[in-house]
Amino acid sequence: MPGPTGPTGPTGLPPVFTEPVSGREYAERNGFCGYTPIATTGYITASSGLTAYAGAKELCEAACNDAAAHMCLPHEMVRHQALGRSISAPPGGLAAWIAFGTAGADQSGAPIVDCLSYESDLAVYIGGVWSFDVSPARGRAAYDICSRQLPIACCN
């Protein structure tokens, strides 16, 4: 026999996380919102001097004109497509950086480490990308060497 119905949860947009010291925002609301207009190696640096994931976030904030924009995670790209929304390849390219946040090794043994948290452009390291090499209409999660020049896939 089922128990009583619980309280109704919140409605509307998902909450925005605001970092208390810097005041910077992060949210997962809409999915893919665009690419950074410039390509970068796996050593990501914003004009403010921020590097790594924080630098990527700043570049995505500008690319999407949204304070909550950030470097996409694989699940955001998948969710975007699962909701029937398309993602086109970046202009002039077949891949864009995304944040995997995991570690491992590829078939050759090269370390998959998000380009040392996107602070390395050495070809011995591997970073996460959204690739259009197999499915140009949708893309898929893949890896690439950190010396490659790619735009960043941005989500909000």
LUMLO-989231 format. One record per residue: residue number from 1; y, z, x of N, C-alpha, C, CB in turn; residue in one letter. Coordinates in pm, whole numbers. Each point is the difference from the previous one (the first is absolute). Glycine has a CB too. Layout:
N
ATOM;NUM;Y;Z;X;Y;Z;X;Y;Z;X;Y;Z;X;a;
...
***
This chain:
156
ATOM;1;-117;0;85;117;0;-85;123;0;90;-123;123;-187;m;
ATOM;2;217;-218;165;119;-6;84;91;120;-23;-15;-250;-3;p;
ATOM;3;85;286;108;96;110;-9;133;-47;-57;-112;110;194;g;
ATOM;4;208;-22;-197;131;-35;-54;71;-103;90;17;229;-106;p;
ATOM;5;69;-308;46;78;-98;73;102;72;88;-31;-171;-184;t;
ATOM;6;41;127;308;95;60;94;141;-53;-21;-184;27;165;g;
ATOM;7;278;25;-87;139;-44;-15;16;-145;46;79;237;34;p;
ATOM;8;17;-305;-91;32;-138;37;70;2;135;19;-72;-244;t;
ATOM;9;-59;-19;331;61;-9;132;135;-70;-5;-226;-3;101;g;
ATOM;10;294;-1;14;132;-63;5;-10;-151;-24;77;178;160;p;
ATOM;11;29;-235;-213;7;-144;-22;114;-57;83;-95;24;-235;t;
ATOM;12;103;-155;242;107;-65;75;-44;-36;140;167;126;-134;g;
ATOM;13;-70;-155;219;-29;-40;137;-64;115;78;192;-161;-8;l;
ATOM;14;-278;128;105;-57;105;85;111;73;73;-212;-131;27;p;
ATOM;15;187;253;14;104;76;68;34;-61;136;-79;206;-117;p;
ATOM;16;202;-183;157;48;-42;131;-4;123;90;149;-185;-97;v;
ATOM;17;-213;171;213;2;109;97;127;-13;81;-254;10;12;f;
ATOM;18;332;97;-5;121;2;82;-23;97;114;149;-57;-198;t;
ATOM;19;-142;6;321;-18;84;118;120;94;8;-134;-180;123;e;
ATOM;20;111;314;-119;109;95;-14;104;-2;112;-160;137;-121;p;
ATOM;21;124;-171;243;96;3;110;82;-128;5;-154;149;127;v;
ATOM;22;86;-265;-128;71;-127;14;51;-54;-133;-140;-49;198;s;
ATOM;23;78;90;-309;37;-51;-131;-59;-137;-30;207;130;19;g;
ATOM;24;-292;-182;71;-60;-132;-21;-105;9;-111;41;-62;241;r;
ATOM;25;-56;-48;-316;-89;-3;-116;-124;-84;25;198;32;-146;e;
ATOM;26;-304;1;73;-126;-75;7;-62;5;-138;-36;53;248;y;
ATOM;27;-3;-168;-300;-64;-4;-132;-95;-118;-5;200;108;-108;a;
ATOM;28;-301;-97;24;-92;-111;-29;16;-33;-147;-165;70;183;e;
ATOM;29;260;-160;-210;32;-33;-139;-46;-139;-40;193;151;18;r;
ATOM;30;-157;-249;60;-15;-138;-45;-97;-84;82;228;18;-80;n;
ATOM;31;-262;23;199;-82;-83;86;85;-87;89;-179;0;-172;g;
ATOM;32;127;-114;209;65;-90;95;139;-40;-48;-225;-85;69;f;
ATOM;33;325;94;20;136;-40;-36;60;-104;94;30;226;-97;c;
ATOM;34;-101;-262;205;50;-106;87;-38;21;145;187;-30;-156;g;
ATOM;35;-134;-56;240;-24;6;145;131;24;73;-198;-154;-23;y;
ATOM;36;189;215;138;119;11;84;38;-142;44;-63;237;79;t;
ATOM;37;193;-265;-67;41;-136;35;-27;-38;145;174;21;-174;p;
ATOM;38;-199;77;258;-30;-29;140;-142;46;32;244;23;62;i;
ATOM;39;-306;-90;32;-133;37;47;15;101;113;-97;-226;-67;a;
ATOM;40;-4;308;84;0;100;106;-141;12;55;192;126;-108;t;
ATOM;41;-202;-78;229;-132;33;54;-44;132;-61;46;-124;219;t;
ATOM;42;-157;176;-172;-48;130;-45;84;117;50;-225;-98;-7;g;
ATOM;43;325;69;88;98;103;38;121;-21;-90;-81;13;244;y;
ATOM;44;83;58;-355;102;-22;-103;121;89;28;-178;-60;-170;i;
ATOM;45;295;-3;177;125;71;24;104;-50;-99;-56;30;244;t;
ATOM;46;123;62;-311;109;-34;-90;132;4;77;-127;93;-200;a;
ATOM;47;232;-149;143;129;-4;68;57;139;26;42;-220;-107;s;
ATOM;48;-82;318;28;48;138;18;-65;67;120;38;15;-245;s;
ATOM;49;-146;-77;297;-75;62;109;-129;65;-46;215;37;116;g;
ATOM;50;-234;-23;-249;-126;54;-49;-113;-96;36;118;120;-190;l;
ATOM;51;-233;-64;227;-114;-82;36;-119;35;-89;83;-16;238;t;
ATOM;52;-191;-57;-219;-129;28;-64;12;-11;-152;-62;151;191;a;
ATOM;53;-10;-65;-265;0;-7;-146;141;23;-57;-238;81;-2;y;
ATOM;54;314;9;64;136;27;-47;90;-122;20;-30;244;53;a;
ATOM;55;14;-313;60;76;-122;23;-38;-108;-99;17;58;240;g;
ATOM;56;-148;-70;-268;-47;-98;-99;58;32;-137;-212;-35;131;a;
ATOM;57;217;162;-165;56;39;-129;146;-41;-11;-159;193;-10;k;
ATOM;58;235;-169;116;141;-39;-3;16;-151;-16;54;197;145;e;
ATOM;59;-136;-274;-76;6;-146;-13;-38;-43;-142;-56;-24;245;l;
ATOM;60;-41;91;-305;-41;-32;-137;105;42;-103;-238;26;70;c;
ATOM;61;306;86;-45;108;41;-90;103;-112;-11;-37;243;60;e;
ATOM;62;71;-302;55;98;-109;1;-58;-127;-65;104;96;209;a;
ATOM;63;-230;-128;-178;-61;-122;-53;-12;4;-152;-126;-24;214;a;
ATOM;64;97;141;-271;-20;12;-145;120;59;-72;-242;27;44;c;
ATOM;65;345;10;33;119;63;-59;-39;119;-86;119;-221;3;n;
ATOM;66;-203;309;53;-53;114;-73;-25;115;99;-107;-152;-175;d;
ATOM;67;169;265;151;-14;115;90;-143;53;5;237;58;-48;a;
ATOM;68;-320;-90;-51;-138;49;-1;-98;-103;59;56;138;-200;a;
ATOM;69;-9;-254;245;-88;-102;56;-58;46;134;133;-180;-117;a;
ATOM;70;-250;128;150;-71;39;121;-101;-109;36;30;246;-56;h;
ATOM;71;-91;-233;174;-106;-92;42;-118;17;-95;76;9;244;m;
ATOM;72;-126;-120;-296;-109;5;-97;-128;60;59;99;-198;-113;c;
ATOM;73;-173;262;27;-136;46;28;-96;-96;-70;74;245;23;l;
ATOM;74;-198;-258;25;-92;-95;-63;-17;21;-151;-118;-11;217;p;
ATOM;75;109;137;-260;-23;23;-143;117;-48;-85;-143;195;58;h;
ATOM;76;264;-194;-3;115;-50;-76;-9;-151;-20;140;189;90;e;
ATOM;77;-184;-259;14;-15;-146;-10;-110;-35;-101;78;-27;240;m;
ATOM;78;-189;100;-234;-110;-23;-94;44;32;-142;-167;53;181;v;
ATOM;79;234;60;-200;45;39;-134;95;-105;-56;-26;243;60;r;
ATOM;80;115;-294;23;96;-102;-43;-74;-121;-58;164;78;176;h;
ATOM;81;-268;-122;-105;-77;-115;-46;-87;35;-120;1;-88;232;q;
ATOM;82;-55;209;-235;-85;41;-112;78;2;-131;-139;135;158;a;
ATOM;83;269;-116;-148;85;0;-118;47;-141;-37;74;231;59;l;
ATOM;84;-131;-331;9;30;-139;-34;122;-57;67;-107;45;-212;g;
ATOM;85;161;26;309;119;-47;71;-42;-72;127;139;189;-95;r;
ATOM;86;-70;-294;130;-40;-78;117;78;44;124;-58;-194;-149;s;
ATOM;87;1;164;263;63;23;129;-12;-130;77;-55;252;2;i;
ATOM;88;166;-307;39;-1;-123;79;5;36;148;114;-128;-186;s;
ATOM;89;-164;38;268;6;18;145;147;7;44;-222;-121;30;a;
ATOM;90;248;193;78;138;5;49;46;-138;46;-34;239;69;p;
ATOM;91;163;-266;-78;51;-130;43;-42;-31;144;196;28;-156;p;
ATOM;92;-257;-144;174;-38;-45;133;-115;74;63;229;-64;24;g;
ATOM;93;-304;144;-100;-108;76;61;-117;23;-92;168;108;138;g;
ATOM;94;-272;-50;-81;-122;28;-76;-36;148;-3;-77;-226;60;l;
ATOM;95;164;313;-9;-31;143;1;127;82;11;-224;-48;104;a;
ATOM;96;215;175;-143;110;96;13;-60;137;30;149;-134;-159;a;
ATOM;97;-77;214;235;-47;135;33;-8;86;-127;101;-19;230;w;
ATOM;98;-205;101;-240;-13;105;-101;-50;125;72;-47;-168;-189;i;
ATOM;99;60;281;126;-42;128;60;-139;37;-50;240;75;17;a;
ATOM;100;-336;-69;74;-135;44;-38;-14;151;10;-91;-219;80;f;
ATOM;101;148;277;25;-9;145;19;-139;48;36;185;21;-159;g;
ATOM;102;-270;-110;205;-136;38;39;-25;-44;143;-79;-18;-239;t;
ATOM;103;-26;68;297;-39;-39;135;-142;-54;-2;154;174;100;a;
ATOM;104;-183;-260;-7;-133;-59;12;1;-100;112;-45;34;-245;g;
ATOM;105;-46;-128;240;-6;-106;100;-45;-129;-66;-50;167;182;a;
ATOM;106;100;-279;-130;-45;-128;-53;-132;-38;66;238;-71;-43;d;
ATOM;107;-287;-49;15;-131;-42;49;-7;-4;152;-27;-131;-207;q;
ATOM;108;141;109;273;0;-4;147;18;138;61;91;-230;-12;s;
ATOM;109;-65;330;-71;23;135;50;147;34;16;-216;-16;114;g;
ATOM;110;305;-79;-145;144;28;10;38;107;-102;45;-236;80;a;
ATOM;111;36;334;-38;36;109;-91;94;-43;-112;-31;155;189;p;
ATOM;112;-10;-126;-312;84;-22;-118;74;130;-24;-160;-174;-104;i;
ATOM;113;286;176;142;77;124;-3;142;-21;-54;-135;81;193;v;
ATOM;114;153;-177;-283;135;-32;-50;97;-14;116;-48;123;-214;d;
ATOM;115;6;-196;318;86;-24;117;58;132;53;56;-230;-88;c;
ATOM;116;-143;331;99;42;136;40;113;49;-90;-69;-46;239;l;
ATOM;117;45;40;-368;98;37;-104;123;-90;6;-80;237;10;s;
ATOM;118;59;-363;24;104;-102;11;103;34;106;-35;-54;-240;y;
ATOM;119;-17;105;353;84;23;117;-58;-68;124;75;219;-98;e;
ATOM;120;-156;-324;78;-54;-75;112;-8;-148;-33;-130;201;72;s;
ATOM;121;170;-282;26;-13;-144;-15;-105;-56;96;239;-13;-73;d;
ATOM;122;-328;99;119;-104;-43;93;-114;-68;-76;61;188;157;l;
ATOM;123;-107;-300;-103;-106;-77;-64;-135;72;2;122;-207;64;a;
ATOM;124;-135;315;11;-127;74;2;-17;85;-126;8;3;250;v;
ATOM;125;98;15;-327;-6;79;-123;5;-93;-121;110;196;115;y;
ATOM;126;-162;-145;-227;-10;-76;-124;78;74;-110;-227;-95;68;i;
ATOM;127;294;18;-153;72;57;-113;-43;-66;-130;194;52;149;g;
ATOM;128;-164;14;-260;-35;-52;-131;96;-109;-45;-97;221;-56;g;
ATOM;129;42;-324;-7;81;-108;-55;-51;-38;-139;51;-86;233;v;
ATOM;130;36;25;-311;-41;-67;-123;-3;-147;37;101;178;-160;w;
ATOM;131;-219;-238;155;-22;-134;52;-24;-100;-112;-93;99;208;s;
ATOM;132;146;-219;-189;-18;-108;-95;-83;-113;61;218;59;-107;f;
ATOM;133;-296;-28;211;-77;-103;69;-119;-50;-81;70;102;213;d;
ATOM;134;-121;-21;-305;-115;-39;-81;43;-32;-143;-150;142;143;v;
ATOM;135;237;-60;-198;43;-16;-139;152;-11;-6;-201;129;-82;s;
ATOM;136;256;-248;99;146;-13;4;70;41;-129;-35;-181;161;p;
ATOM;137;-37;187;-271;63;38;-126;12;151;-15;-90;-207;-100;a;
ATOM;138;10;285;171;0;144;-22;4;83;128;-125;-46;-207;r;
ATOM;139;55;4;308;-6;78;123;-109;105;-4;242;-39;30;g;
ATOM;140;-260;105;84;-102;105;15;37;87;118;-179;-149;-100;r;
ATOM;141;122;267;105;21;89;114;-76;-54;120;32;199;-154;a;
ATOM;142;29;-192;272;-62;-47;123;67;72;117;-53;-228;-102;a;
ATOM;143;25;183;223;55;59;121;57;-109;90;-163;191;-15;y;
ATOM;144;256;-153;103;52;-94;98;42;78;124;76;-161;-182;d;
ATOM;145;-58;88;292;41;65;125;147;40;-9;-171;-133;130;i;
ATOM;146;205;241;-64;134;58;-12;109;-78;70;-111;216;-17;c;
ATOM;147;75;-314;98;103;-83;65;47;-113;-93;-102;53;223;s;
ATOM;148;36;-73;-334;35;-107;-94;135;31;-66;-245;-47;-42;r;
ATOM;149;326;-57;20;128;11;-70;-23;-29;-148;130;-70;209;q;
ATOM;150;-115;172;-294;-23;-14;-143;109;72;-78;-248;-19;40;l;
ATOM;151;278;-26;-161;88;80;-86;-77;122;-50;131;-207;-70;p;
ATOM;152;-63;296;6;-61;119;-59;-8;-22;-151;90;151;185;i;
ATOM;153;-205;-123;-246;-15;-4;-145;57;132;-54;-209;-152;10;a;
ATOM;154;299;141;-106;70;118;-53;-39;26;-146;190;-45;157;c;
ATOM;155;-204;171;-191;-35;44;-135;100;107;-43;-247;-53;37;c;
ATOM;156;253;73;-168;86;109;-51;-64;63;-121;205;-115;85;n;
***
